[in-house]
């Protein structure tokens, strides 16, 4: 699991003195989580590549080739794949969610689709998904960490009056 920590938050949290400030702190953390969720929900531009272009061959084994044509003939798969058109899709973009822990002081952003790790997983991302432009979760977080941290620290400074 990738972790994101807001730089400078520890000093600001120590300045929280009232229940109103604590409520504001939780709201800022939730807003930072929403911002990250929004960044993670962005699909890369569509890019068409063949298995031959990515792997150097269309099928790894004869067994894989036979299953592909079997599944295609039975209607188990469709070619070409069209985003959002497959009734079996788990809707990756819409499956990003936020939950809070630690009484609202920890915000978790996640996606529960079964294929999510193969699209954006830090360790499990498939070669094909990387080749067509899907970033990993860590890459998205790294690209947006400074912007989200600055937003959160600015809002917290306003709340605690620093």
Protein Blocks (a to p, Z undefined) as FASTA:
>chain_A
ZZdddehklmmmmmpmbfklmmmmmmmmmmmmmmmmmmmmpccddddddfklmnopabfb
fklmmmmmmmmmnopaccdddehkamkbgolmlmpccddeehhpaccdddfbfklmmmmp
mklpcfklmmnopacfklmmmmmmmmmmmmmmmmmmmmnoZZ
